[in-house]
Amino acid sequence: MSAAGSGKTTFLIKEALKIKTGRVLITTYTLTNESEIKKKFIQLNKCIPPNITIQTWFSFLIQHGVKPFQGTFNSLLFNDEINGMILCNGNEGKYPVRIKGRTIYLPKAEETYFKEHYFTYNFRIYSDRLPKFVVKANIATVGEVINRISRIFPNIFIDEIQDLAGYDLEILKLLFKSLSKIILVGDPRQVTYLTHHENQYKKYRDGKIKDFIVKECKRPIQYLIDETTLNQSHRNNKSICDFSSKLYDQNEFKQIEPCCCEQCRNYREDLRVFFL
């Protein structure tokens, strides 16, 4: 659990570089973050080691959660080629119904409209249904989806964890039970996107990833929640850290402090937050 500007991505990269044998997956939500991770690897290490894979969360799910098992999950998919994913706002794959002057969207039932529930007409999977598909495929294969991922990647590092939601959290829960070492980093105060808008684990939206782990990921899962290692901001000074900390429940989030790095503090400390 980290602060803004605390070096989350750098932390993951340094942890990944410690691993000389065994493959490492570093995954994040957006293409921008994926590009930033690759750039930082070049800055810190001159290259990306061959045992390290960097890709977006959706790309990872399609490559390792959908395509290897699509026919096993549903025989209708043996003869079809999934053509990637379409990012959607939650209403795709549903049909509108007017009730008392309001339009609501009802999902096309998976049991009756399997292809329409998950895919567009040109067989691109809806982003909202992608993690659900992976979870259902894992059930259909008696856990082989997650087992295969764990065999390929003994180390799985996930950046910007606060953006994951719904069935993505169920995938996290399954990964925790695997043999892989999992490291998650994120700032729950910086929820910018949501991977999708399914009702699954709806109460853990808006940065409540810690609550999800504590309440849903119980024994035999072993985990450690670290709220101190990345609690200093290299980006902001004391005034900004104090102000931003007041925006959130102090019982839920720790006070953010500025770092003591000489190179980071090379500016006027009398800078303040101003209301215009």
N, C-alpha and C positions, 0 to 999 in steps of 0.2 A: 504494500500500500504506500504510494509515493506522493510527493508534492510536485507541483508544476515546476519544470526546470530543474529537477533533481538528478537528471541523468539516467532515466529509466532504460532507454535504448542502449546507452553506453554500458550500463551494468550488464544487460543481457549479452552484448557482444563480448565483453571481457569474460563472462562465465562460459560462453560458447568456445572461446579461444583456449580455455583451459583443457578442453576435451580433445585429446589427440587421437583416440581410438573410439569408434562408434559414431554413428551419424547423429547429427543435431538438426532439428527443424526449428526455425524461427518464423513465426507467423504473426500477422497483424491484420487489422481490418481493411485499411485503405491502400490503394496503389501508391499514394503519396508516402505513407509510412514505410511501405516496402522499399521504395526507392531511397528513402532516407537511411534505412538500415544498411542497404548495400553501400551507399556513399560513405557512411561512417566506418564500415569495415575497411574500405580502401584507405581512409584517413588514418586509421589506427594500425592496420596490419599490412597495408599495400596490396592485399588481395583477399578474396574470399576462399578459405580453405575448401578442398573438395569434399570434405565430410559434412559441410554445413549447407543446408538448403534453406533459402529464404523465399517465402511466397505468401500471398494474401490468404486469409482464412477461407474465403469462398473457393479460391483455386485449389487449396489443400483438400477441402471437402469433396469437390468434384473429382479430383484425381484419385484420391484414396478412399473416399467414402461412397461414391456413386458409381463411377464407371466400372470398377472391378466386380461389382455385385448387382448390377441393375437387373440382369435376367434372373438371378437367384431370388431377388426380392419379388419380382413379378414377371411371369413368363411372357407377358405382353411386350416386354422390352428386349427380348432376345434378338429381334430383327430390326431394332431401331438404334440409331446413333444419336446420342445426346449432344446437342450442338452448343454447349456452354450454358450460360446463365443470363437471365434478364433481371436487373435490379428493379424492384417494384415497391409500391407504397402500401401494400397490404390488401388492396381490393382486387388485384388480378387473380384470375381463377375463381372468381365469385360472380354471382349475378345480382343485379339491383332489384329490390322489392320496395314498393311504396306502402307504408303503413302509417295511417293517421297523418298524412301529409308529409311524412319524413321518408327519405330514402335510406334504407339499410342494405348492407351487402351480406348475403348468405353464401357460405362456401359450397361449391359443388362437391357433393359427398364423395369421399375417397373411394368408398365401396362401389358406387355406381358409375362415377366418372373418373376413374383412376388417372388416365392420361391428362384430362382437362384439369384435374385437381393439382397436378404437379408441373405440367408443361404447357408451353405455348403451342400454337398450331405448327410452328416449324421446329418443335422439339427442343426448345431452350427451357431449362428448369427455372421456376420462379425462385428468387432469392429467399422469399418467405418460407418456401417449402423445402429448400435444400437441406438444412439441418434436420428437419423432420424426416425426410427421406433417408438420411444417413442413420438416424436412430431406428427407424423401422427396418432398414436393411440389416442392421446389427441384430435386431430381435429375430428376424427371419433366418439369419445364418448362425444363430446361437452364439453370438459374440465374436464371430470371425472378423467382422469389419475392424473392431477395435484391436483385436489380437494381431491382425496383419499390420496395422499402423504401428503398434508397439514393437513388432519385430523389425520393421523398417527404421523406425526412429526411437532408439532407446532414450533419447533426450528430446523433450518438446518444450520450447520456450514460447510463450504467448505475450505479445506486447499490446498495450492499450486494452486491457482486459475489461475495462468498464463499458466498452461498447458492445460486448456480447450480451445476448438476451434470449429468452424463450428456449427453444430446443438446443441452441448452442450451449446453454448451461447444462443440459442433460448430457451432451457430448463431453463436456468438461468432467462431469461426475463419472462417466464411464472411463475416461482417460485416467482419472485418479485411481481407479481400481486396477488399472493395467500395470505392467512391470516397468513402464517408462518413468523416468524422472521428469516431473512437470514443474516448471517455474512460470508463474504469472506475475506480470507487473502492470500497474495502472494507477491512475488517480481517479477515484470515484467522484471527485468534485468536477471532473472534466468530461462528463458525458456529452459527447458531441453528436454521435450518430447512434442508431440502434441497428444491429444486423438484421432484425426483422421484428414484426409486431404480432406474433402469435400470442395467445393467451397463456401458453405454458410458462409457468414461473413469473407471471405478470407482476407479482408483488415485489420482485427483486429488480425491477427496472430502476432507472435513475441512480445508478451507482451503488446499489446495495449488494455488491458482489461479496463483501465480507459476511453479510447476513446469510447469503446463499450457502457459502462454504460451511459456516458454523451450524446452520440449521438443517441443511440437506445432505451434506457430505460427512456423515457420521461414521464411526467405526464400522468396519475394520480399516477405513481410509485413514492414513497418517498424514497430517499436514501441519505446517507452521505458518502463522500469519505474522509477517515482519512489518511493523509500522514505524520503525526507527531508522533503519539503514538509509532509506531514501527520503528522509523527511526534511532535508535542507535544500533550499532552492539556490541554484547557481545563477538564476535569471533575475530574481527580484531582490530588492533591498528590504530592510527591516520594516519600513512603513507600509510597503505594499503587502508583505507577508502578514503583518498584523491585521491590516484591513481585510484581506481576502479570508483570513481565518475566521473573522467575525461573521462572515456570510453564511457559515454553516454551524450546525449543532456541535458545540465544543465537547459534548459527551460522546458524540459519534466519530468526530474527526479530530486528530491531534493538531495542536498549534504548529503552524509552519514557521520555520526559522530560516534566515539567510545563511548561506555557507560562510566559511572563514577563509576561502581561497583568495590569495593576494591578487591573482589575475582577474577574478570575478568581481572584486570589490574596488576595482580601479575606476571609480567614478565618484561624483559628489554624493555623500550620504545624506545631504539635506533635501534630496528629491522627495516629493510627496505625492499623494493622491489628491487630485483636484476635481471638484464638481463645477461644471460650467452651466 
